[in-house]
Amino acid sequence: MEFTELIKERYSVRGYKPDPIEDEKLLEVLEAARLAPTAANLQPFQLIVVHTEGRKEELRRIYKRDWFLQAPLIIVACGIPSKAWVRRDESNYGVVDVAIVMDHIILAAANLGLGTCWIGAFDPQATREILKLPEGVDPIVMTPLGYPDAPSKPKERKALDELVRYENW
Ligand SMILES: Cc1cc2nc3c(=O)[nH]c(=O)nc-3n(C[C@H](O)[C@H](O)[C@H](O)COP(=O)(O)O)c2cc1C
């Protein structure tokens, strides 16, 4: 899809068909994640691809929405802060890196006709337990990945002049 069209077409999909995702499509999505830029190219992230089939009850503890479990896959993007670039004022850029990785995933998926929805409101402790995350690995954001079964809504966004200033504040 043409890029401008792609960013207009992408939306948060909150309903999925159970149809499986072709291996080539999943690989294309993961490859887009791999190519994402990260601060100092440190790539301080790990992705966990989770099949929902047969695990719905335990996965419900992570995020309690029926549509979350309808998709055949969930991709969980984790950060490893100890491996991320840290600015002189001690700002750790790991979360920024993971967000960029997830945006690549989400746009690549939309380009293939697949639906996603950023999920930040998950239960981090349940995620740690169920996915057996080791110390030092933080779940940052996740998304279901599947064929959409819910319509888009009109985009509600602030006007550009409410969001952009020129030259200084
Ligand atoms: C960092 C982040 C976290 C989000 N967390 C959730 C979430 O936990 N649950 C949810 O339903 N949507 C979540 N969203 C989706 C937003 O609500 C959605 O992107 C926004 O309302 C704009 O709608 P659109 O994605 O359809 O354009 C999140 C989005 C972002 C960027």
The ligand as an SDF file (V2000), in Angstrom:
LIG
                    3D

 31 33  0  0  0  0  0  0  0  0999 V2000
    0.9480    3.3100   23.5380 C   0  0  0  0  0  0  0  0  0  0  0  0
   -0.4950    2.9510   23.2450 C   0  0  0  0  0  0  0  0  0  0  0  0
   -1.1990    2.1820   24.1550 C   0  0  0  0  0  0  0  0  0  0  0  0
   -2.5130    1.8030   23.8760 C   0  0  0  0  0  0  0  0  0  0  0  0
   -3.1670    0.9680   24.7420 N   0  0  0  0  0  0  0  0  0  0  0  0
   -4.4070    0.5380   24.4390 C   0  0  0  0  0  0  0  0  0  0  0  0
   -5.0720   -0.4090   25.2760 C   0  0  0  0  0  0  0  0  0  0  0  0
   -4.5600   -0.8460   26.2860 O   0  0  0  0  0  0  0  0  0  0  0  0
   -6.3180   -0.8360   24.8860 N   0  0  0  0  0  0  0  0  0  0  0  0
   -6.9370   -0.3900   23.7480 C   0  0  0  0  0  0  0  0  0  0  0  0
   -8.0550   -0.8370   23.4610 O   0  0  0  0  0  0  0  0  0  0  0  0
   -6.3240    0.5130   22.9330 N   0  0  0  0  0  0  0  0  0  0  0  0
   -5.0810    0.9830   23.2440 C   0  0  0  0  0  0  0  0  0  0  0  0
   -4.4410    1.8630   22.4070 N   0  0  0  0  0  0  0  0  0  0  0  0
   -5.0910    2.2770   21.1550 C   0  0  0  0  0  0  0  0  0  0  0  0
   -5.5370    3.7440   21.1660 C   0  0  0  0  0  0  0  0  0  0  0  0
   -6.6800    3.8730   21.9730 O   0  0  0  0  0  0  0  0  0  0  0  0
   -5.8090    4.1530   19.7070 C   0  0  0  0  0  0  0  0  0  0  0  0
   -4.6160    4.0410   18.9740 O   0  0  0  0  0  0  0  0  0  0  0  0
   -6.3130    5.5760   19.5940 C   0  0  0  0  0  0  0  0  0  0  0  0
   -7.5830    5.7050   20.2260 O   0  0  0  0  0  0  0  0  0  0  0  0
   -6.4600    6.0190   18.1370 C   0  0  0  0  0  0  0  0  0  0  0  0
   -7.3040    5.1460   17.4260 O   0  0  0  0  0  0  0  0  0  0  0  0
   -6.7940    4.3660   16.1260 P   0  0  0  0  0  0  0  0  0  0  0  0
   -5.6170    3.5050   16.5560 O   0  0  0  0  0  0  0  0  0  0  0  0
   -7.9570    3.5330   15.6770 O   0  0  0  0  0  0  0  0  0  0  0  0
   -6.3730    5.3780   15.1000 O   0  0  0  0  0  0  0  0  0  0  0  0
   -3.1430    2.2670   22.6850 C   0  0  0  0  0  0  0  0  0  0  0  0
   -2.4150    3.0470   21.7850 C   0  0  0  0  0  0  0  0  0  0  0  0
   -1.1130    3.3650   22.0440 C   0  0  0  0  0  0  0  0  0  0  0  0
   -0.3480    4.1810   21.0210 C   0  0  0  0  0  0  0  0  0  0  0  0
  1  2  1  0
  2  3  1  0
  2 30  2  0
  3  4  2  0
  4  5  1  0
  4 28  1  0
  5  6  2  0
  6  7  1  0
  6 13  1  0
  7  8  2  0
  7  9  1  0
  9 10  1  0
 10 11  2  0
 10 12  1  0
 12 13  2  0
 13 14  1  0
 14 15  1  0
 14 28  1  0
 15 16  1  0
 16 17  1  0
 16 18  1  0
 18 19  1  0
 18 20  1  0
 20 21  1  0
 20 22  1  0
 22 23  1  0
 23 24  1  0
 24 25  2  0
 24 26  1  0
 24 27  1  0
 28 29  2  0
 29 30  1  0
 30 31  1  0
M  END
$$$$
